[in-house]
Amino acid sequence: MRQRLERYFEFDRLGTNWKTEIMAGATTFVTMAYIIFVNPSILHDAGMPFKAVVAATCFCAAFASILMGVLARYPIALAPGMGLNAYFTYTVVKGMGIPWQAALGAVFLSGVAFLILTLLGVRQLIVEAIPGELYAAIAGGIGLFIATIGLRNAGIIMPNSATMVALGNLGDKHALLAISGLVLIAALLARRVPGAMLIGILATALAGAAFGLVTLTPDRYRISDIAGTAGKLDIRGALSYGFIEIVFVFLFVDMFDNVGTLVGVGKKAGLFDASNRIPRIRRILMADATATIAGSLAGTSTVVSYIESAAGVVAGGRSGVTAIVTGLLFAFALFVAPMIGAVPTAATAPALIVVGSLMMTQIGEIPWKDPASAIPAFLTLVMIPLTFSIANGLAFGFVAYALLRLLRGEFRRTHWLVYLLAALFIARFLYLARV
């Protein structure tokens, strides 16, 4: 049985083993476990029951990650997406006055649209149409994005009204803990210690507990809590609330965030073949489309691929076993939720910073001496972290790439879908400017 599983997940070809995959899955889980409480906190503002959303979040992350691991066999974990949950709550429910049940109906319809586009091969075409230089720029941009999140969570940087961002208070206990964790993880990686990421995160969390920086909130969570949101979606209501606009936003942002995450993590993990294509991409896209539909039925906003999957890849994860382990830990997390919530962000922030730095290796593939390639790549690279959106980074890169190729007289040498996507991105920018 074990050998059959190893053949199915291609351990020999990928140069991996059970120990590495399990450690990688645990690393991915620890870096994205914050979603267990952050997602319910945001959706609770929409009037949704907090404990029900905690259960729905754990269930969806478990289901989606295991599905990705088994069906597509890639080390990509999924969970309800940040950004889209905020759009769900503050724009759709509170801003437009739409009941959360109807908003869930819109999420369901967007999931169905994802599935149809995947079955028709549209989403696969989009991935294949991305120019090679933008592939590398997306990976680097996601690295900067992850590092920025880590630096902010660590308190090393902070918002500033005059300069946008400034140095944080490095004398703060949380910042000092994060810096110590950063040094530890970097040192373990430099010495090539197996499981360096996970060891560093856990050691930093224990140090935080010793210094009184960890607080346990006594509470009980059960899978039965999901009854408060499961099956409560209102599809008919979504259709009567000008659903096209809402569904389009869910569809558009999720599609390009997922494509960006897939490209970034895929480049780092070496998942692309010699033709710069990802094998079994249809299965990957089917998994995330199905996950969004399941999420709406369980009672949460759009489920997406997580950029924190890169942490597991850096830890050595190469196969679907990494995602399966992450999913199993999310399933178990519901029963020990208070302990999971006690892990301070200062313990996971160093891992994100290190992962971000390691993902920058991809930008060496960009032909920097060619302005028609370098400028779109640079815009993609910087706009992802500066706008906190993979989709926005892709938009700037696509528009610049299409425009420069057109002005250089290379219209026929560029994939037609690049121009179509550039036009859609421009239309999106014009729509956002009008709103």
Secondary structure by P-SEA (a helix, b strand, c coil): caaaaaaaaccccccccaaaaaaaaaaaaaaacccccaaaaaaaaacccaaaaaaaaaaaaaaaaaaaaaaccccccccccaaaaaaacccccccccccaaaaaaaaaaaaaaaaaaaaaaaaaaaaaaccaaaaaaaaaaaaaaaaaaaaaaaccbbbbccccccccccccaaaaaaaaaaaaaaaaaaacccaaaaaaaaaaaaaaaaaccbbbbbbcccccccccccccccaaaaaaacaaaaaaaaaaaaaaaaaaaaaaaaaaaccccccccccaaaaaaaaaaaaaaaaaaacccbbbbbccaaaaaaaccccaaaaaaaaaaaaacccaaaaaaacccccaaaaaaaaaaaaccccccccccccccaaaaaaaaccccccccaaaaaaaaaaaaaaaaaaacccccccaaaaaaaaaaaaaaaaaaac
